[in-house]
Amino acid sequence: MKRLFPYPFLAVMLMGLWLLLNQSLAPLDLLIGAVLGAVLSRVMLLLDPNPPNIKRPKAIIRLFFIVAYDVIRSNFAMARIILRLDRRKPSSGFVNIPLQMRNRYGLAALATIITSAPGTFWAAYDTRSGVLTIHVLDLVDEAHWLKTIKWRYEGLLMEIFE
């Protein structure tokens, strides 16, 4: 069974996604979903056979609440900008942040965290120097973003993945 479905959870989730997108439980849709789940979970073997090594699972919970708070706060800040409650015009810009973290799972999680907050996105990452470039829609203080990424996110991600 493990040979046919090397990632059974992924196969089931892909099948469920297929059924949701088609909004059908017809036999043909069930068959296509099962085939897609089986084939795409086998493709996953080609992409990355090594699972992430999570060292401190409790840090994930702390990181979740920090990110949830930051995303909610960012949503309110973007609403103020969109509704023009702030009289000043937002000034966007790029911020370069040197990272110590090199773990690809940690970097992927950091990219997800940064882009999940409205008004920010992961613009570039230089693998040689470890410098991350983010774009901020309302860039008031570069030091704030440097501190947020380095101390709030990178530190916890390094605890989790390295």
Residue pairs with C-beta under 8 A, 6 or more apart in sequence:
1 8
4 38
5 11
5 37
5 38
5 41
6 41
6 42
6 44
6 45
7 41
7 44
8 41
10 37
10 40
10 41
10 44
11 34
11 37
11 38
11 40
11 41
12 37
13 37
14 33
14 36
14 37
14 40
14 41
15 30
15 33
15 34
15 36
15 37
16 33
18 29
18 32
18 33
18 36
18 37
19 25
19 29
19 30
19 33
22 29
52 105
52 161
53 161
54 60
54 160
54 161
55 159
55 160
55 161
55 162
56 159
56 160
57 160
59 156
59 159
59 160
60 160
62 156
63 153
63 156
63 157
63 160
66 152
66 153
66 156
67 113
67 116
67 153
70 117
70 148
70 152
71 116
71 117
71 118
74 117
74 118
74 119
74 120
75 118
77 118
77 119
77 138
78 118
78 119
78 137
78 138
79 85
80 86
81 90
81 119
81 137
81 138
90 137
90 138
91 138
91 139
91 140
92 135
92 136
92 137
92 138
92 139
93 135
93 136
93 139
93 142
94 123
94 133
94 134
94 135
94 136
95 133
95 134
95 135
95 136
95 139
95 142
95 145
95 146
96 131
96 132
96 133
97 131
97 132
97 133
97 134
97 145
97 146
97 149
97 150
98 129
98 130
98 131
98 132
99 107
99 110
99 130
99 131
99 132
99 149
99 150
99 154
100 130
100 154
100 158
101 107
101 110
101 130
101 154
101 157
101 158
101 161
101 162
102 130
103 157
103 158
103 161
103 162
105 161
106 154
106 157
106 158
106 160
106 161
106 162
107 125
109 157
109 160
109 161
110 122
110 132
110 149
110 153
110 154
110 157
111 122
111 125
113 153
114 120
114 121
114 122
114 134
114 149
114 153
115 121
115 122
118 137
119 136
119 137
119 138
120 134
120 135
120 136
120 137
121 134
121 135
122 132
122 134
123 133
123 134
123 135
124 132
124 133
125 131
125 132
125 133
132 149
134 145
134 149
136 145
139 145
